[in-house]
Amino acid sequence: MLTVKMSSNSILANGRDAAGHGLESLLPADIVLRPATQADGVLCEVLFIEQYQGPLQFAGWNDSQCRAHLQPQFAMREQQFRERYPQADHDIIEVDGSGIGRLLVSRRQQVVNIIDMVLLPAWRGRGIGSHLLQQLCNEADETGKVLELHVACDNPAVHLYQRSGFKMSEDQGVYLLMRRAPESAH
């Protein structure tokens, strides 16, 4: 786990600075990004279930029914991520050594794709996601790349993305494809 701090916000195309440090070197001292391991699968599953159980609970499902329905979907989605984005950086967001979220980013020749950025509910609304998003925006600006993501139409984060310069590129029904051109191209 890297905890080295740096004064420059210069991130290269691979998401690392010249010394090899990534976004974790730019976060506030109490927030750390570290590479995910197999042991983080439980946290990632909890994050997925927390993210998608609301509509099921609204429909009258209890917690065990939600888990039984969402666990296979989580496994399928993770497999799809591994197959579609084999080179993606998969990081766990930690505070005081405890996992509170995850960030999954694919960096391609002309695009930085935020595949998944999610925090446990207790950690949302504290500026952590905004900070991570700003760092990714800075990276995309510095490298001249488009930043893109998919987000559920009813996700409150749509407003955060719009404030950060993302525009809807395609309405895909349940999801929106949003893109942000590099600052120099706005």
C-alpha positions as CSV (number, residue, x, y, z in Angstrom):
1,M,0.0,0.0,0.0
2,L,1.4,3.3,-1.1
3,T,1.1,6.3,1.3
4,V,3.7,8.5,-0.3
5,K,2.4,12.0,-0.9
6,M,3.6,14.3,-3.6
7,S,3.3,17.9,-4.4
8,S,2.7,17.7,-8.1
9,N,-0.6,16.5,-9.6
10,S,1.1,15.3,-12.8
11,I,-0.3,11.9,-13.7
12,L,0.9,10.0,-16.8
13,A,-1.3,8.1,-19.2
14,N,-1.0,4.9,-17.2
15,G,-2.4,6.6,-14.1
16,R,0.9,6.8,-12.4
17,D,3.3,9.7,-11.8
18,A,6.9,9.7,-12.9
19,A,7.9,7.9,-9.7
20,G,5.3,5.2,-10.3
21,H,2.8,6.5,-7.7
22,G,-0.9,6.6,-8.7
23,L,-3.9,8.5,-7.5
24,E,-3.3,7.3,-3.9
25,S,-0.4,9.8,-3.7
26,L,-2.8,12.6,-4.3
27,L,-5.5,11.8,-1.8
28,P,-5.9,13.4,1.7
29,A,-3.7,11.7,4.3
30,D,-6.5,9.6,5.8
31,I,-7.7,8.1,2.4
32,V,-5.6,5.6,0.6
33,L,-6.0,3.7,-2.7
34,R,-4.4,0.2,-2.8
35,P,-4.6,-2.5,-5.3
36,A,-7.4,-4.9,-4.8
37,T,-6.7,-8.5,-3.9
38,Q,-8.8,-11.7,-3.9
39,A,-9.6,-11.1,-0.2
40,D,-11.4,-7.9,-1.2
41,G,-14.1,-9.9,-3.0
42,V,-16.4,-9.8,0.0
43,L,-16.1,-6.0,0.2
44,C,-16.8,-5.7,-3.5
45,E,-19.9,-7.9,-3.2
46,V,-21.2,-5.9,-0.2
47,L,-20.7,-2.7,-2.3
48,F,-22.6,-4.2,-5.2
49,I,-25.5,-5.4,-3.0
50,E,-25.7,-2.0,-1.1
51,Q,-25.8,-0.3,-4.5
52,Y,-28.6,-2.4,-6.0
53,Q,-30.8,-3.7,-3.2
54,G,-32.9,-0.5,-2.8
55,P,-35.4,-1.2,-5.5
56,L,-35.8,-4.8,-4.4
57,Q,-36.4,-3.7,-0.8
58,F,-38.9,-1.1,-2.1
59,A,-40.7,-4.0,-3.8
60,G,-40.9,-5.8,-0.4
61,W,-37.9,-8.1,-0.6
62,N,-36.1,-8.8,2.6
63,D,-32.3,-8.8,3.0
64,S,-31.8,-12.5,2.4
65,Q,-33.9,-12.4,-0.7
66,C,-32.0,-9.4,-2.0
67,R,-28.6,-11.1,-1.4
68,A,-29.8,-14.4,-3.0
69,H,-30.9,-12.5,-6.1
70,L,-27.9,-10.1,-6.3
71,Q,-25.0,-12.4,-5.5
72,P,-25.1,-14.3,-8.8
73,Q,-25.5,-10.9,-10.6
74,F,-22.4,-9.7,-8.8
75,A,-20.4,-12.8,-9.8
76,M,-21.5,-12.4,-13.5
77,R,-20.6,-8.7,-13.5
78,E,-17.2,-9.3,-12.0
79,Q,-16.5,-11.9,-14.6
80,Q,-17.6,-9.5,-17.4
81,F,-15.3,-6.8,-16.0
82,R,-12.3,-9.2,-15.9
83,E,-13.0,-10.3,-19.5
84,R,-13.7,-6.9,-20.9
85,Y,-11.1,-4.8,-19.0
86,P,-8.2,-7.2,-18.2
87,Q,-5.7,-4.3,-17.9
88,A,-7.9,-2.2,-15.6
89,D,-6.6,-0.8,-12.4
90,H,-8.7,-2.2,-9.6
91,D,-8.2,-0.3,-6.3
92,I,-9.8,-0.4,-2.9
93,I,-10.5,2.9,-1.2
94,E,-9.5,2.7,2.5
95,V,-9.7,4.9,5.5
96,D,-7.6,3.9,8.6
97,G,-7.0,0.5,7.0
98,S,-10.6,-0.3,6.4
99,G,-12.1,-0.7,2.9
100,I,-14.9,1.8,2.2
101,G,-15.1,1.5,-1.5
102,R,-13.6,0.6,-4.8
103,L,-12.3,2.3,-8.0
104,L,-12.0,0.4,-11.2
105,V,-10.5,2.3,-14.1
106,S,-9.4,1.3,-17.6
107,R,-6.9,3.5,-19.4
108,R,-6.8,3.2,-23.1
109,Q,-5.1,5.1,-25.9
110,Q,-7.7,7.9,-26.1
111,V,-10.1,7.2,-23.2
112,V,-10.0,6.9,-19.5
113,N,-13.0,4.7,-18.5
114,I,-14.4,4.8,-15.0
115,I,-15.8,1.3,-14.9
116,D,-16.9,1.3,-11.2
117,M,-16.5,3.9,-8.5
118,V,-18.6,3.1,-5.4
119,L,-18.4,3.8,-1.7
120,L,-20.2,2.3,1.3
121,P,-23.4,4.3,2.1
122,A,-21.9,5.7,5.3
123,W,-19.0,7.2,3.3
124,R,-21.0,8.9,0.6
125,G,-21.6,12.6,0.6
126,R,-18.2,13.3,2.3
127,G,-16.3,14.5,-0.8
128,I,-14.4,11.3,-1.3
129,G,-16.0,10.5,-4.6
130,S,-15.7,14.1,-5.7
131,H,-12.0,14.1,-4.9
132,L,-11.3,10.9,-6.8
133,L,-13.3,12.1,-9.8
134,Q,-11.4,15.4,-9.8
135,Q,-8.1,13.5,-9.9
136,L,-9.3,11.5,-12.8
137,C,-10.5,14.6,-14.6
138,N,-7.0,16.2,-14.0
139,E,-5.4,13.0,-15.4
140,A,-7.6,13.1,-18.5
141,D,-7.0,16.8,-19.0
142,E,-3.2,16.4,-18.7
143,T,-3.1,13.4,-21.1
144,G,-5.7,14.9,-23.5
145,K,-8.0,11.9,-23.1
146,V,-11.8,11.7,-22.9
147,L,-13.1,10.5,-19.6
148,E,-16.2,8.2,-19.8
149,L,-18.5,6.2,-17.5
150,H,-21.8,4.5,-17.4
151,V,-24.2,5.5,-14.6
152,A,-27.8,4.5,-13.8
153,C,-30.3,7.1,-14.8
154,D,-31.6,7.4,-11.2
155,N,-28.2,7.6,-9.5
156,P,-27.8,10.9,-7.7
157,A,-24.1,10.9,-8.8
158,V,-25.4,12.0,-12.3
159,H,-25.4,15.5,-10.9
160,L,-21.8,15.2,-9.6
161,Y,-20.7,14.1,-13.1
162,Q,-22.6,17.0,-14.8
163,R,-20.9,19.5,-12.4
164,S,-17.6,17.9,-13.4
165,G,-18.2,18.6,-17.1
166,F,-19.6,15.2,-18.2
167,K,-22.3,15.3,-20.8
168,M,-24.7,12.6,-21.7
169,S,-23.4,10.9,-24.8
170,E,-26.0,8.1,-25.1
171,D,-29.2,7.2,-23.2
172,Q,-29.0,3.4,-23.0
173,G,-32.3,2.9,-21.2
174,V,-31.5,2.1,-17.6
175,Y,-28.0,3.6,-17.9
176,L,-26.5,6.7,-19.4
177,L,-23.1,6.8,-21.2
178,M,-21.5,10.1,-20.1
179,R,-18.3,11.6,-21.5
180,R,-16.1,14.5,-20.5
181,A,-13.8,16.0,-23.1
182,P,-10.4,17.0,-21.9
183,E,-10.4,20.6,-20.4
184,S,-8.2,21.9,-23.3
185,A,-10.9,20.7,-25.7
186,H,-14.0,22.1,-23.9
